[in-house]
């Protein structure tokens, strides 16, 4: 971790439970704060630290949290996935970040990946106080993902999703190899999770399936025109987990959107040179839109493992 970054373990309340988070502090007053959470089922331990470290080294605080029911956060039953609850966690995290010592409450930046990238977009559209948004491989059109699900898999998932929705908690695998029964079994997805999740992570290959009853209605792309603050959008050229076409369309519809392309699949931003390359571009973006000091000595970060 760069010498300018200090990490603290904290917790804040959301929906009657405690949300576990890290706060990365930076030097200076009235600084921005990047609020961060991972995508579908993943935890803060799964590749978010290198990003938060770079933001802190460049002069921004960072608040990195686990959604309730996942990772280190509270809530039962475990591995439960509810969009409404996760959005509630995000709002609680934003409120907490605005109260951090040294943070300018008008300079909150949202960082989301995949499903959480969609959350960041929805929240930025609803809250004009959000200063900027960093959406990495965001799920902006759940219908496109639903249509890519093999019919036999949908037929297996839907009864379990209905049971979960109506009170009988059950779990399905998050990922698996093609033709296996899992929420995300497209080619390369199981290998992507395996590469992104380090040893010792609390991530579990289990998730409650109720979300699949409504994932087709998850369409942050419809809110693109409502965001009038800067939006950085990253897309992987080899990504099949979210619709590249819809991500590109979203970036084109946002009045102050900026699209960045990478030679990665959905998980490439967390392996190899991905964290260094992507975080470097995100820091440069925050400098160009005036949220980070352009005079900061921190340049493009090194690849993961080189810091």
C-alpha positions in Angstrom: 0.0 0.0 0.0 1.4 3.5 -0.8 2.7 5.3 2.3 0.0 8.0 2.0 -2.8 5.5 2.5 -4.1 4.4 5.9 -6.7 1.7 6.2 -9.2 1.4 9.0 -11.8 -1.2 9.7 -15.2 0.3 10.4 -18.9 -0.6 10.3 -22.1 1.3 9.8 -25.7 0.5 10.1 -28.0 -0.4 7.2 -31.4 -2.1 7.5 -30.9 -3.1 11.1 -27.6 -4.9 10.4 -23.9 -3.8 10.4 -22.1 -3.3 7.1 -18.4 -4.0 7.3 -16.1 -1.6 5.4 -12.6 -0.3 5.0 -11.9 3.4 5.1 -8.7 4.5 3.2 -7.6 8.0 4.4 -5.7 10.4 2.3 -3.9 13.7 3.2 -5.5 17.0 2.9 -8.9 18.6 3.7 -12.1 18.8 1.7 -11.0 15.8 -0.3 -13.2 13.6 -2.4 -14.3 10.1 -1.2 -14.8 7.1 -3.6 -17.5 4.8 -2.3 -16.9 1.3 -3.6 -18.6 -2.1 -3.6 -18.2 -5.2 -5.7 -20.5 -6.9 -8.2 -22.7 -10.0 -8.0 -21.7 -12.0 -4.9 -18.1 -10.8 -4.7 -16.6 -9.2 -1.6 -14.3 -6.3 -0.9 -11.4 -8.8 -0.5 -11.7 -9.7 -4.2 -9.6 -7.2 -5.9 -10.9 -3.8 -4.6 -8.0 -3.0 -2.3 -5.6 -2.1 -5.2 -8.1 0.4 -6.5 -8.8 2.0 -3.1 -5.0 2.2 -2.5 -4.5 4.2 -5.7 -7.3 6.5 -5.0 -5.9 7.3 -1.6 -2.4 7.7 -2.9 -3.8 10.3 -5.4 -5.5 12.3 -2.7 -9.0 10.7 -2.3 -10.4 8.8 0.6 -12.1 5.6 -0.2 -14.9 3.7 1.6 -15.0 0.0 0.5 -17.9 -2.1 1.8 -19.5 -5.5 1.6 -23.2 -5.7 1.0 -25.3 -7.2 3.8 -25.5 -11.0 3.9 -22.2 -11.2 2.1 -18.5 -11.2 3.0 -17.8 -9.6 6.4 -21.1 -7.8 6.7 -24.0 -8.8 8.9 -27.4 -10.1 8.1 -29.1 -13.5 7.8 -29.8 -15.6 6.0 -26.3 -15.7 4.6 -25.7 -15.2 0.8 -29.0 -13.5 0.4 -29.2 -11.2 -2.7 -31.9 -8.5 -2.8 -31.4 -5.5 -5.0 -33.5 -3.3 -2.7 -31.3 -4.2 0.3 -28.1 -3.6 -1.6 -29.3 -0.2 -2.8 -30.1 0.6 0.9 -26.5 -0.4 1.8 -25.2 2.0 -0.9 -27.3 4.9 0.4 -26.1 4.2 3.9 -22.5 4.1 2.7 -22.8 7.4 0.9 -24.3 9.0 4.0 -21.4 7.6 6.1 -18.8 8.8 3.6 -20.3 12.3 3.7 -19.7 12.5 7.4 -16.0 11.3 7.3 -13.5 13.7 8.7 -11.7 15.6 6.0 -14.2 14.6 3.3 -16.1 17.2 1.3 -19.7 15.8 1.3 -20.2 17.4 -2.2 -17.3 15.4 -3.7 -18.6 11.8 -3.4 -17.6 9.5 -6.3 -19.3 6.2 -6.8 -17.3 3.1 -8.0 -19.2 0.0 -9.1 -18.4 -3.2 -11.1 -20.9 -5.3 -13.0 -24.2 -5.4 -11.0 -22.9 -2.7 -8.7 -21.9 -0.6 -11.7 -25.6 -0.5 -12.4 -26.3 0.5 -8.9 -23.8 3.4 -9.1 -25.5 4.6 -12.3 -29.0 4.4 -10.7 -27.8 6.3 -7.6 -26.1 9.0 -9.6 -29.2 9.5 -11.6 -31.3 9.9 -8.4 -28.8 12.0 -6.3 -27.5 15.2 -8.1 -25.0 15.6 -5.2 -22.9 12.7 -6.5 -19.8 14.3 -8.0 -18.8 11.6 -10.5 -19.3 7.9 -11.3 -16.9 5.2 -12.2 -18.8 2.2 -13.8 -16.6 -0.8 -14.7 -18.2 -3.4 -16.9 -21.6 -2.3 -15.6 -24.7 -4.4 -16.0 -26.8 -1.7 -17.6 -29.4 -4.0 -19.3 -30.5 -7.1 -17.4 -32.8 -8.1 -20.2 -29.8 -8.7 -22.4 -28.2 -11.0 -19.8 -31.5 -12.8 -19.2 -31.8 -13.5 -22.9 -28.3 -15.1 -22.9 -29.4 -17.6 -20.3 -30.0 -21.1 -21.8 -33.7 -22.0 -21.6 -33.0 -25.2 -19.7 -31.0 -23.3 -17.1 -33.9 -20.8 -16.7 -36.3 -23.6 -16.2 -34.1 -24.9 -13.4 -33.6 -21.5 -11.8 -37.1 -20.1 -11.9 -38.8 -22.5 -9.4 -35.9 -21.9 -7.0 -36.2 -18.2 -7.5 -39.9 -18.3 -6.7 -39.3 -20.3 -3.6 -36.7 -17.8 -2.4 -38.9 -14.8 -3.2 -41.8 -16.2 -1.2 -39.8 -17.0 1.9 -38.1 -20.4 1.4 -34.4 -19.4 1.5 -32.3 -21.6 -0.8 -29.0 -21.2 -2.6 -27.7 -22.0 -6.0 -24.1 -21.9 -7.3 -22.9 -18.4 -8.4 -20.9 -19.9 -11.2 -19.9 -23.1 -12.9 -18.6 -24.4 -16.2 -20.8 -24.3 -19.3 -23.8 -26.6 -19.0 -23.5 -26.8 -15.2 -26.4 -25.5 -13.1 -25.3 -22.1 -11.8 -26.3 -18.4 -12.0 -23.3 -17.5 -14.2 -22.1 -20.5 -16.3 -21.2 -18.8 -19.5 -17.8 -19.7 -21.0 -15.0 -18.2 -18.9 -17.1 -17.0 -16.0 -16.1 -19.8 -13.6 -12.5 -19.3 -14.5 -12.9 -15.5 -14.1 -14.3 -15.9 -10.6 -11.4 -18.2 -9.7 -8.9 -15.7 -10.9 -10.4 -12.7 -9.2 -11.0 -14.4 -5.7 -7.8 -14.7 -3.7 -7.0 -17.3 -1.1 -8.6 -16.5 2.2 -11.5 -14.5 0.7 -14.9 -15.0 2.4 -16.5 -15.3 -1.0 -18.7 -18.3 -1.4 -19.9 -19.9 -4.6 -23.5 -19.7 -3.4 -26.3 -17.1 -3.8 -30.0 -16.9 -3.3 -31.8 -16.9 -6.7 -34.8 -14.6 -6.2 -33.1 -11.8 -8.2 -33.6 -13.9 -11.4 -37.3 -13.2 -11.3 -36.6 -9.5 -12.0 -33.2 -9.2 -13.5 -34.7 -8.5 -16.9 -36.2 -5.3 -15.4 -32.8 -4.1 -14.2 -32.1 -1.5 -16.8 -29.9 1.4 -15.6 -29.4 2.3 -19.2 -32.8 3.9 -19.2 -31.6 6.5 -16.7 -28.5 7.6 -18.6 -30.0 11.0 -19.6 -30.6 11.9 -16.0 -27.0 12.0 -15.0 -25.4 15.4 -15.5 -22.1 14.8 -13.6 -19.1 13.1 -15.2 -19.3 9.3 -15.8 -16.3 7.1 -16.6 -17.4 3.8 -18.2 -15.1 0.8 -18.7 -15.9 -2.0 -21.1 -14.0 -5.2 -21.8 -13.7 -6.1 -25.5 -13.9 -9.8 -24.6 -16.7 -9.4 -22.0 -19.7 -11.7 -22.6 -21.1 -11.4 -19.0 -22.7 -8.1 -19.8 -23.8 -6.7 -23.1 -20.9 -4.6 -24.6 -23.3 -3.0 -27.1 -25.5 -1.8 -24.3 -22.6 -0.5 -22.2 -21.4 1.4 -25.3 -24.9 2.8 -25.9 -25.1 3.8 -22.2 -21.8 5.7 -22.4 -23.0 7.5 -25.6 -26.3 8.6 -23.9 -24.8 10.1 -20.7 -24.3 13.8 -21.3 -20.8 13.7 -19.7 -19.9 10.1 -20.4 -16.5 8.8 -21.3 -15.9 5.3 -22.6 -12.7 3.3 -22.1 -12.0 0.0 -23.8 -9.8 -2.8 -22.5 -8.6 -6.1 -24.0 -10.2 -8.0 -21.1 -13.1 -10.3 -20.3 -15.5 -9.4 -17.5 -12.9 -10.1 -14.8 -9.7 -8.8 -16.4 -9.7 -5.6 -14.4 -8.8 -7.7 -11.3 -6.0 -9.8 -12.7 -2.6 -9.2 -14.2 -2.1 -5.7 -15.4 -5.8 -4.9 -15.1 -5.9 -3.2 -11.7 -2.9 -0.9 -12.6 -4.2 0.0 -16.0 -7.8 0.6 -15.1 -7.1 2.3 -11.8 -4.6 4.6 -13.5 -7.2 5.6 -16.1 -9.8 6.2 -13.4 -7.4 8.5 -11.4 -6.6 10.4 -14.6 -10.3 10.9 -15.2 -10.9 12.2 -11.7 -8.0 14.6 -12.2 -9.4 15.9 -15.5 -12.8 16.5 -14.1 -11.3 18.5 -11.2 -11.9 16.1 -8.3 -8.2 15.2 -7.8 -5.2 17.4 -7.7 -3.4 17.2 -11.1 -0.1 18.0 -9.3 -0.2 14.7 -7.3 3.0 12.8 -7.8 1.2 9.5 -8.1 1.2 8.4 -11.8 -0.3 5.4 -13.5 -0.1 2.6 -10.9 1.9 -0.6 -11.4 0.2 -3.9 -12.1 -1.2 -5.8 -9.2 1.5 -7.3 -7.1 4.1 -4.7 -8.0 3.1 -2.1 -5.5 
